[in-house]
Amino acid sequence: MNFFKNYLKPALEANFIAMQFPDSPKHPNQKYYLTDLGRNLLNHQS
């Protein structure tokens, strides 16, 4: 639960990542992907 609370939740709230199944957070096949905002942030860090 610490990983979700410390890393995933802030990234989700900042719209850097998104859930594949947003209506079912505990879905067995849940995956996270970078949004355009997250991709831009990643590309501009050098």
C-alpha distance matrix in Angstrom:
0.0 3.8 5.5 5.3 6.2 8.5 10.0 9.9 10.4 13.2 14.8 14.9 16.4 18.8 19.8 19.4 17.6 17.8 16.5 19.0 18.5 17.7 18.9 16.5 12.9 12.2 15.4 15.8 17.4 15.2 16.0 15.9 19.2 20.8 22.8 26.2 25.0 22.4 25.2 27.6 25.4 24.9 28.6 29.7 27.8 30.4
3.8 0.0 3.8 5.4 5.0 5.7 8.0 9.3 10.0 11.8 13.6 14.7 15.9 17.8 19.3 18.6 17.4 18.4 17.8 20.7 20.7 19.7 21.3 19.4 15.6 15.4 18.5 18.8 20.0 17.4 17.5 16.7 19.5 20.5 22.6 25.7 24.1 21.3 24.2 26.3 23.6 23.2 27.0 27.7 25.5 27.9
5.5 3.8 0.0 3.8 5.5 5.3 5.5 6.7 8.6 10.4 11.3 12.6 14.5 16.0 17.0 15.8 14.4 15.6 15.3 18.0 18.6 17.9 20.1 18.2 14.4 14.4 17.0 17.2 17.6 15.0 14.5 13.5 16.1 17.1 19.5 22.6 21.2 18.2 20.8 23.1 20.7 19.9 23.7 24.7 22.6 25.0
5.3 5.4 3.8 0.0 3.8 5.7 5.6 4.7 5.7 8.6 9.6 9.8 11.7 13.9 14.7 14.1 12.4 13.1 12.4 15.4 15.6 14.5 16.6 14.9 11.1 11.7 14.5 15.4 15.9 12.9 12.7 11.7 14.6 15.8 17.7 21.0 19.7 17.2 20.0 22.4 20.3 20.0 23.7 24.8 23.2 26.0
6.2 5.0 5.5 3.8 0.0 3.8 5.9 6.4 5.4 7.4 9.9 10.5 11.1 13.4 15.1 15.0 14.1 15.0 14.9 18.3 18.2 16.5 18.3 17.0 13.3 14.3 17.5 18.7 19.5 16.3 16.2 14.7 17.3 17.9 19.3 22.4 20.5 18.3 21.5 23.4 20.9 21.1 24.9 25.4 23.8 26.7
8.5 5.7 5.3 5.7 3.8 0.0 3.8 6.5 6.7 6.9 9.1 11.0 11.6 12.8 15.0 14.1 13.9 15.7 16.3 19.7 20.3 18.7 21.0 20.0 16.2 17.3 20.1 21.0 21.3 18.1 17.3 15.3 17.3 17.3 18.9 21.6 19.5 16.9 20.1 21.6 18.8 18.8 22.6 22.9 20.9 23.6
10.0 8.0 5.5 5.6 5.9 3.8 0.0 3.8 5.8 5.8 6.3 8.7 10.3 11.0 12.4 11.0 10.6 12.8 13.7 17.0 18.2 16.9 19.7 18.8 15.1 16.5 18.7 19.5 19.2 15.9 14.4 12.1 13.7 13.6 15.5 18.3 16.3 13.5 16.5 18.3 15.7 15.5 19.3 19.9 18.1 20.9
9.9 9.3 6.7 4.7 6.4 6.5 3.8 0.0 3.8 5.6 5.2 6.0 8.6 9.9 10.4 9.5 8.1 9.5 10.0 13.4 14.4 13.1 16.0 15.2 11.6 13.4 15.4 16.6 16.1 12.6 11.3 9.0 11.0 11.5 13.3 16.5 15.1 12.5 15.5 17.8 15.8 15.7 19.4 20.5 19.3 22.3
10.4 10.0 8.6 5.7 5.4 6.7 5.8 3.8 0.0 3.8 5.5 5.1 6.1 8.6 9.8 10.2 9.4 10.1 10.8 14.5 14.8 12.6 15.0 14.7 11.4 13.6 16.1 18.0 17.9 14.2 13.6 11.3 13.3 13.5 14.4 17.4 15.6 13.9 17.3 19.1 17.1 17.8 21.4 22.1 21.1 24.4
13.2 11.8 10.4 8.6 7.4 6.9 5.8 5.6 3.8 0.0 3.8 5.4 5.1 6.1 8.6 8.7 9.4 11.2 13.0 16.7 17.6 15.2 17.9 18.1 14.9 17.4 19.7 21.5 21.0 17.3 16.0 13.1 14.2 13.4 13.8 16.3 13.8 12.2 15.8 17.0 14.6 15.7 19.3 19.4 18.5 21.8
14.8 13.6 11.3 9.6 9.9 9.1 6.3 5.2 5.5 3.8 0.0 3.8 5.5 5.1 6.2 5.2 5.9 8.4 10.8 14.3 15.9 14.0 17.3 17.6 14.6 17.2 18.8 20.4 19.3 15.6 13.6 10.3 10.7 9.6 10.3 12.8 10.6 8.6 12.2 13.7 11.6 12.5 16.1 16.7 16.0 19.5
14.9 14.7 12.6 9.8 10.5 11.0 8.7 6.0 5.1 5.4 3.8 0.0 3.8 5.4 5.0 6.1 5.3 6.0 8.1 11.8 12.8 10.5 13.7 14.4 11.7 14.8 16.3 18.4 17.4 13.6 12.2 9.2 10.0 9.7 9.7 12.7 11.2 10.0 13.4 15.2 13.9 15.0 18.3 19.2 19.1 22.6
16.4 15.9 14.5 11.7 11.1 11.6 10.3 8.6 6.1 5.1 5.5 3.8 0.0 3.8 5.4 7.8 8.5 9.1 11.3 15.0 15.5 12.6 15.2 16.4 14.0 17.2 19.1 21.5 20.8 17.0 15.9 12.9 13.6 12.7 11.9 14.2 12.0 11.6 15.4 16.3 14.8 16.7 19.8 20.0 20.0 23.7
18.8 17.8 16.0 13.9 13.4 12.8 11.0 9.9 8.6 6.1 5.1 5.4 3.8 0.0 3.8 5.5 7.9 9.8 12.9 16.3 17.6 15.0 18.0 19.3 17.0 20.2 21.7 23.9 22.6 18.9 17.1 13.6 13.3 11.4 10.2 11.8 8.9 8.9 12.6 13.0 11.4 13.7 16.6 16.5 16.7 20.4
19.8 19.3 17.0 14.7 15.1 15.0 12.4 10.4 9.8 8.6 6.2 5.0 5.4 3.8 0.0 3.8 5.4 6.7 10.2 13.3 15.0 12.7 16.0 17.6 15.7 19.0 19.9 22.1 20.4 16.8 14.8 11.3 10.4 8.6 6.8 8.8 6.8 7.1 10.6 11.6 11.0 13.0 15.6 16.2 17.0 20.7
19.4 18.6 15.8 14.1 15.0 14.1 11.0 9.5 10.2 8.7 5.2 6.1 7.8 5.5 3.8 0.0 3.8 7.0 10.6 13.5 15.8 14.3 17.9 18.9 16.7 19.5 20.2 21.9 19.9 16.4 13.8 10.0 8.6 6.0 5.6 7.6 5.6 4.0 7.6 9.1 8.1 9.5 12.4 13.4 13.8 17.4
17.6 17.4 14.4 12.4 14.1 13.9 10.6 8.1 9.4 9.4 5.9 5.3 8.5 7.9 5.4 3.8 0.0 3.8 7.0 9.8 12.3 11.3 15.1 15.7 13.5 16.2 16.6 18.1 16.1 12.6 10.0 6.3 5.4 4.4 5.3 8.7 8.3 6.3 9.0 11.6 11.1 11.4 14.4 16.1 16.4 19.7
17.8 18.4 15.6 13.1 15.0 15.7 12.8 9.5 10.1 11.2 8.4 6.0 9.1 9.8 6.7 7.0 3.8 0.0 3.8 6.6 8.8 7.7 11.5 12.4 10.9 13.9 13.9 15.9 13.9 10.4 8.5 5.5 5.5 6.5 6.4 10.1 10.5 9.5 11.7 14.4 14.5 14.9 17.6 19.5 20.0 23.3
16.5 17.8 15.3 12.4 14.9 16.3 13.7 10.0 10.8 13.0 10.8 8.1 11.3 12.9 10.2 10.6 7.0 3.8 0.0 3.8 5.3 5.1 8.8 9.1 7.7 10.5 10.2 12.3 10.4 6.9 6.0 4.7 6.6 9.2 9.8 13.5 14.3 13.0 14.9 17.9 18.0 18.0 20.7 22.9 23.2 26.3
19.0 20.7 18.0 15.4 18.3 19.7 17.0 13.4 14.5 16.7 14.3 11.8 15.0 16.3 13.3 13.5 9.8 6.6 3.8 0.0 3.8 6.1 9.0 9.1 9.0 11.0 9.4 11.1 8.5 6.0 5.4 5.9 7.3 10.5 11.2 14.7 16.3 15.1 16.3 19.5 20.2 19.8 22.1 24.7 25.2 28.1
18.5 20.7 18.6 15.6 18.2 20.3 18.2 14.4 14.8 17.6 15.9 12.8 15.5 17.6 15.0 15.8 12.3 8.8 5.3 3.8 0.0 3.8 5.6 5.5 6.5 8.7 7.0 9.8 8.3 6.1 7.5 8.8 10.9 13.9 14.3 17.7 19.0 18.1 19.7 22.7 23.2 23.1 25.5 27.9 28.3 31.4
17.7 19.7 17.9 14.5 16.5 18.7 16.9 13.1 12.6 15.2 14.0 10.5 12.6 15.0 12.7 14.3 11.3 7.7 5.1 6.1 3.8 0.0 3.8 5.5 5.9 9.4 9.1 12.4 11.6 8.6 9.7 9.7 11.6 13.9 13.6 17.0 17.7 17.2 19.3 21.9 22.1 22.6 25.2 27.2 27.7 31.0
18.9 21.3 20.1 16.6 18.3 21.0 19.7 16.0 15.0 17.9 17.3 13.7 15.2 18.0 16.0 17.9 15.1 11.5 8.8 9.0 5.6 3.8 0.0 3.8 6.3 9.1 8.8 12.6 12.6 10.4 12.5 13.1 15.3 17.7 17.3 20.6 21.2 20.9 23.1 25.6 25.9 26.4 29.0 30.9 31.4 34.8
16.5 19.4 18.2 14.9 17.0 20.0 18.8 15.2 14.7 18.1 17.6 14.4 16.4 19.3 17.6 18.9 15.7 12.4 9.1 9.1 5.5 5.5 3.8 0.0 3.8 5.6 5.3 9.2 9.9 8.1 11.0 12.5 15.3 18.2 18.6 22.2 22.8 21.8 24.0 26.8 26.8 26.9 29.7 31.8 31.8 35.0
12.9 15.6 14.4 11.1 13.3 16.2 15.1 11.6 11.4 14.9 14.6 11.7 14.0 17.0 15.7 16.7 13.5 10.9 7.7 9.0 6.5 5.9 6.3 3.8 0.0 3.8 5.6 8.8 9.7 6.9 9.4 10.4 13.7 16.4 17.3 21.0 21.2 19.8 22.1 25.0 24.5 24.5 27.6 29.5 29.2 32.3
12.2 15.4 14.4 11.7 14.3 17.3 16.5 13.4 13.6 17.4 17.2 14.8 17.2 20.2 19.0 19.5 16.2 13.9 10.5 11.0 8.7 9.4 9.1 5.6 3.8 0.0 3.8 6.2 8.4 6.8 10.1 12.1 15.7 18.8 20.1 23.9 24.2 22.4 24.6 27.7 27.0 26.6 29.8 31.8 31.3 34.2
15.4 18.5 17.0 14.5 17.5 20.1 18.7 15.4 16.1 19.7 18.8 16.3 19.1 21.7 19.9 20.2 16.6 13.9 10.2 9.4 7.0 9.1 8.8 5.3 5.6 3.8 0.0 3.8 5.5 5.1 8.9 11.7 15.0 18.4 19.8 23.5 24.4 22.7 24.4 27.7 27.5 26.9 29.8 32.2 31.9 34.7
15.8 18.8 17.2 15.4 18.7 21.0 19.5 16.6 18.0 21.5 20.4 18.4 21.5 23.9 22.1 21.9 18.1 15.9 12.3 11.1 9.8 12.4 12.6 9.2 8.8 6.2 3.8 0.0 3.8 5.7 9.0 12.4 15.7 19.4 21.3 25.0 26.0 23.9 25.3 28.8 28.5 27.4 30.2 32.9 32.3 34.8
17.4 20.0 17.6 15.9 19.5 21.3 19.2 16.1 17.9 21.0 19.3 17.4 20.8 22.6 20.4 19.9 16.1 13.9 10.4 8.5 8.3 11.6 12.6 9.9 9.7 8.4 5.5 3.8 0.0 3.8 6.3 10.1 12.9 16.6 18.6 22.2 23.6 21.5 22.4 26.1 26.2 24.9 27.5 30.3 30.0 32.4
15.2 17.4 15.0 12.9 16.3 18.1 15.9 12.6 14.2 17.3 15.6 13.6 17.0 18.9 16.8 16.4 12.6 10.4 6.9 6.0 6.1 8.6 10.4 8.1 6.9 6.8 5.1 5.7 3.8 0.0 3.8 6.9 10.2 13.8 15.7 19.3 20.4 18.4 19.7 23.2 23.1 22.2 24.9 27.5 27.2 29.9
16.0 17.5 14.5 12.7 16.2 17.3 14.4 11.3 13.6 16.0 13.6 12.2 15.9 17.1 14.8 13.8 10.0 8.5 6.0 5.4 7.5 9.7 12.5 11.0 9.4 10.1 8.9 9.0 6.3 3.8 0.0 3.8 6.7 10.4 12.7 16.3 17.5 15.2 16.3 19.9 19.8 18.6 21.3 24.0 23.8 26.4
15.9 16.7 13.5 11.7 14.7 15.3 12.1 9.0 11.3 13.1 10.3 9.2 12.9 13.6 11.3 10.0 6.3 5.5 4.7 5.9 8.8 9.7 13.1 12.5 10.4 12.1 11.7 12.4 10.1 6.9 3.8 0.0 3.8 7.0 9.4 13.0 13.9 11.5 12.9 16.4 16.2 15.3 18.1 20.6 20.4 23.2
19.2 19.5 16.1 14.6 17.3 17.3 13.7 11.0 13.3 14.2 10.7 10.0 13.6 13.3 10.4 8.6 5.4 5.5 6.6 7.3 10.9 11.6 15.3 15.3 13.7 15.7 15.0 15.7 12.9 10.2 6.7 3.8 0.0 3.8 6.4 9.8 11.2 9.0 9.6 13.2 13.6 12.7 15.0 17.8 18.1 20.9
20.8 20.5 17.1 15.8 17.9 17.3 13.6 11.5 13.5 13.4 9.6 9.7 12.7 11.4 8.6 6.0 4.4 6.5 9.2 10.5 13.9 13.9 17.7 18.2 16.4 18.8 18.4 19.4 16.6 13.8 10.4 7.0 3.8 0.0 3.8 6.6 7.7 5.3 6.0 9.5 10.0 9.4 11.6 14.2 14.8 17.8
22.8 22.6 19.5 17.7 19.3 18.9 15.5 13.3 14.4 13.8 10.3 9.7 11.9 10.2 6.8 5.6 5.3 6.4 9.8 11.2 14.3 13.6 17.3 18.6 17.3 20.1 19.8 21.3 18.6 15.7 12.7 9.4 6.4 3.8 0.0 3.8 5.3 5.1 6.1 8.6 9.8 10.5 12.2 14.3 15.7 19.0
26.2 25.7 22.6 21.0 22.4 21.6 18.3 16.5 17.4 16.3 12.8 12.7 14.2 11.8 8.8 7.6 8.7 10.1 13.5 14.7 17.7 17.0 20.6 22.2 21.0 23.9 23.5 25.0 22.2 19.3 16.3 13.0 9.8 6.6 3.8 0.0 3.8 5.4 5.0 6.1 8.6 9.8 10.4 12.2 14.5 17.6
25.0 24.1 21.2 19.7 20.5 19.5 16.3 15.1 15.6 13.8 10.6 11.2 12.0 8.9 6.8 5.6 8.3 10.5 14.3 16.3 19.0 17.7 21.2 22.8 21.2 24.2 24.4 26.0 23.6 20.4 17.5 13.9 11.2 7.7 5.3 3.8 0.0 3.8 5.5 5.2 6.2 8.7 9.9 10.7 12.7 16.2
22.4 21.3 18.2 17.2 18.3 16.9 13.5 12.5 13.9 12.2 8.6 10.0 11.6 8.9 7.1 4.0 6.3 9.5 13.0 15.1 18.1 17.2 20.9 21.8 19.8 22.4 22.7 23.9 21.5 18.4 15.2 11.5 9.0 5.3 5.1 5.4 3.8 0.0 3.8 5.4 5.1 6.2 8.6 10.0 10.9 14.4
25.2 24.2 20.8 20.0 21.5 20.1 16.5 15.5 17.3 15.8 12.2 13.4 15.4 12.6 10.6 7.6 9.0 11.7 14.9 16.3 19.7 19.3 23.1 24.0 22.1 24.6 24.4 25.3 22.4 19.7 16.3 12.9 9.6 6.0 6.1 5.0 5.5 3.8 0.0 3.8 5.4 5.1 6.1 8.7 10.2 13.2
27.6 26.3 23.1 22.4 23.4 21.6 18.3 17.8 19.1 17.0 13.7 15.2 16.3 13.0 11.6 9.1 11.6 14.4 17.9 19.5 22.7 21.9 25.6 26.8 25.0 27.7 27.7 28.8 26.1 23.2 19.9 16.4 13.2 9.5 8.6 6.1 5.2 5.4 3.8 0.0 3.8 5.4 5.1 6.2 8.8 11.9
25.4 23.6 20.7 20.3 20.9 18.8 15.7 15.8 17.1 14.6 11.6 13.9 14.8 11.4 11.0 8.1 11.1 14.5 18.0 20.2 23.2 22.1 25.9 26.8 24.5 27.0 27.5 28.5 26.2 23.1 19.8 16.2 13.6 10.0 9.8 8.6 6.2 5.1 5.4 3.8 0.0 3.8 5.5 5.3 6.4 10.1
24.9 23.2 19.9 20.0 21.1 18.8 15.5 15.7 17.8 15.7 12.5 15.0 16.7 13.7 13.0 9.5 11.4 14.9 18.0 19.8 23.1 22.6 26.4 26.9 24.5 26.6 26.9 27.4 24.9 22.2 18.6 15.3 12.7 9.4 10.5 9.8 8.7 6.2 5.1 5.4 3.8 0.0 3.8 5.6 5.5 8.5
28.6 27.0 23.7 23.7 24.9 22.6 19.3 19.4 21.4 19.3 16.1 18.3 19.8 16.6 15.6 12.4 14.4 17.6 20.7 22.1 25.5 25.2 29.0 29.7 27.6 29.8 29.8 30.2 27.5 24.9 21.3 18.1 15.0 11.6 12.2 10.4 9.9 8.6 6.1 5.1 5.5 3.8 0.0 3.8 5.7 7.6
29.7 27.7 24.7 24.8 25.4 22.9 19.9 20.5 22.1 19.4 16.7 19.2 20.0 16.5 16.2 13.4 16.1 19.5 22.9 24.7 27.9 27.2 30.9 31.8 29.5 31.8 32.2 32.9 30.3 27.5 24.0 20.6 17.8 14.2 14.3 12.2 10.7 10.0 8.7 6.2 5.3 5.6 3.8 0.0 3.8 6.2
27.8 25.5 22.6 23.2 23.8 20.9 18.1 19.3 21.1 18.5 16.0 19.1 20.0 16.7 17.0 13.8 16.4 20.0 23.2 25.2 28.3 27.7 31.4 31.8 29.2 31.3 31.9 32.3 30.0 27.2 23.8 20.4 18.1 14.8 15.7 14.5 12.7 10.9 10.2 8.8 6.4 5.5 5.7 3.8 0.0 3.8
30.4 27.9 25.0 26.0 26.7 23.6 20.9 22.3 24.4 21.8 19.5 22.6 23.7 20.4 20.7 17.4 19.7 23.3 26.3 28.1 31.4 31.0 34.8 35.0 32.3 34.2 34.7 34.8 32.4 29.9 26.4 23.2 20.9 17.8 19.0 17.6 16.2 14.4 13.2 11.9 10.1 8.5 7.6 6.2 3.8 0.0
